[in-house]
Amino acid sequence: IGSGPNALISASSEPQAIMSKTNKKDPEPEKPWTDTLQEDYERILSVGEECIFPQELKSLLLAKRDTGFNLYDGFEPSGRMHIAQGVFKAMNVNKCTASGGTFVFWVADWFALMNDKMGGDLDKIRVVGEYLQQVWKAAGMNLENVVFKWASEEITEKADQYWPLMLNVARSFNITRIKKCCQIMGRMEGSLTAAQVLYPLMQCTDVF
């Protein structure tokens, strides 16, 4: 081995070089873009007006072709369903699930409560949420790869994670900015209740 500091460094670094060569993995072969993937890609594109990053969608389909991927939408249970919400939604969801996706619906019951839907009666809001699901089923939505998650249940189950995150979102904006976001509810700034101020904060938190 020799003597002196240089000899020791040389002796200790040699096994690391051998291990580095041994552990080096060959890069995985690039997955082919097939005709089936192209059909899935075009089917998903037909659902929306615009795809901002088409290449990212292609990469997602390639990466998740064996395990699937998730799509998200949400709705407030707020009354009778109109044709566009019923038939057209069923058609679009079927296109997405036929392309290998699982469609996750966020049933925003607490959001409907904050927005005074169904007179602010949470029991009635729950009934309307169930009704909307049955209408989609009757309209031909394939529910095999569709999941409905109730906001009240999901938030309560993960309360220790959800509320601290929402508080951090709330700390990031002043009240004037938040009140401007409440227009999405169809409410004017001067008529907001305290609960409705929470609406955009919770919407933002839902993303995470």
Backbone hydrogen bonds, N-H to C=O, Kabsch-Sander energy under -0.5 kcal/mol:
donor,donor_aa,acceptor,acceptor_aa,energy
8,L,4,G,-1.6
9,I,5,P,-2.2
10,S,6,N,-2.1
11,A,7,A,-2.0
12,S,8,L,-2.2
13,S,9,I,-1.9
14,E,10,S,-1.0
16,Q,12,S,-0.6
17,A,13,S,-1.6
18,I,14,E,-1.7
19,M,15,P,-2.6
20,S,16,Q,-2.3
21,K,17,A,-1.7
22,T,18,I,-2.1
23,N,19,M,-2.9
24,K,20,S,-0.7
34,T,32,P,-0.8
38,Q,34,T,-1.9
39,E,35,D,-2.1
40,D,36,T,-2.3
41,Y,37,L,-2.7
42,E,38,Q,-2.4
43,R,39,E,-2.1
44,I,40,D,-2.3
45,L,41,Y,-2.3
46,S,42,E,-1.4
47,V,44,I,-1.6
48,G,44,I,-0.6
48,G,45,L,-0.8
52,I,50,E,-0.5
56,E,53,F,-0.8
57,L,53,F,-1.4
58,K,54,P,-2.1
59,S,55,Q,-2.4
60,L,56,E,-2.3
61,L,57,L,-2.3
62,L,58,K,-2.2
63,A,59,S,-2.6
64,K,60,L,-2.4
65,R,62,L,-0.7
68,G,64,K,-2.9
69,F,100,G,-0.8
71,L,102,T,-2.4
73,D,104,V,-1.9
75,F,106,W,-2.0
78,S,76,E,-1.0
86,G,82,H,-1.9
87,V,83,I,-1.5
88,F,83,I,-1.2
89,K,84,A,-0.9
90,A,86,G,-1.9
91,M,87,V,-2.2
92,N,88,F,-2.2
93,V,89,K,-2.6
94,N,90,A,-2.1
95,K,91,M,-1.7
96,C,92,N,-1.9
97,T,93,V,-2.6
98,A,94,N,-2.1
99,S,95,K,-0.7
99,S,96,C,-0.6
100,G,97,T,-1.5
101,G,96,C,-1.7
102,T,69,F,-3.1
103,F,101,G,-0.5
103,F,145,N,-2.5
104,V,71,L,-3.4
104,V,102,T,-0.6
105,F,103,F,-0.6
105,F,147,V,-3.4
106,W,73,D,-2.8
107,V,105,F,-0.8
107,V,149,K,-2.9
108,A,75,F,-2.6
108,A,106,W,-1.1
109,D,107,V,-2.2
112,A,108,A,-2.0
113,L,109,D,-2.0
114,M,110,W,-2.3
115,N,111,F,-1.7
116,D,113,L,-1.6
117,K,112,A,-2.9
119,G,116,D,-0.9
120,G,117,K,-1.8
121,D,118,M,-1.4
122,L,120,G,-0.8
125,I,121,D,-2.2
126,R,122,L,-2.0
127,V,123,D,-1.9
128,V,124,K,-2.4
129,G,125,I,-2.1
130,E,126,R,-2.0
131,Y,127,V,-2.3
132,L,128,V,-2.5
133,Q,129,G,-1.4
134,Q,130,E,-1.8
135,V,131,Y,-2.2
136,W,132,L,-2.1
137,K,133,Q,-2.0
138,A,134,Q,-2.4
139,A,135,V,-2.0
140,G,137,K,-1.3
141,M,136,W,-2.6
143,L,141,M,-0.8
145,N,142,N,-0.5
146,V,143,L,-1.4
147,V,103,F,-3.0
149,K,105,F,-3.1
149,K,147,V,-0.6
150,W,148,F,-0.5
151,A,107,V,-2.8
154,E,150,W,-2.6
155,I,151,A,-2.7
156,T,152,S,-1.8
157,E,153,E,-2.4
158,K,154,E,-1.6
159,A,156,T,-1.2
161,Q,158,K,-1.4
162,Y,158,K,-3.0
163,W,159,A,-1.7
165,L,161,Q,-1.3
166,M,162,Y,-2.5
167,L,163,W,-2.4
168,N,164,P,-1.8
169,V,165,L,-2.1
170,A,166,M,-2.7
171,R,167,L,-2.0
172,S,168,N,-0.6
172,S,169,V,-1.2
173,F,170,A,-1.2
178,I,174,N,-1.8
179,K,175,I,-2.4
180,K,176,T,-1.5
181,C,177,R,-1.2
182,C,178,I,-0.7
182,C,179,K,-0.7
183,Q,180,K,-1.2
184,I,181,C,-1.4
185,M,182,C,-1.6
186,G,183,Q,-1.9
187,R,182,C,-1.0
191,S,188,M,-1.5
192,L,189,E,-1.1
197,V,193,T,-1.0
198,L,194,A,-0.7
198,L,195,A,-0.8
199,Y,195,A,-0.6
201,L,197,V,-0.6
202,M,198,L,-2.6
203,Q,199,Y,-2.3
204,C,200,P,-2.3
205,T,201,L,-1.9
206,D,202,M,-2.0
207,V,203,Q,-0.8
207,V,204,C,-0.8
208,F,204,C,-0.6
208,F,205,T,-1.1
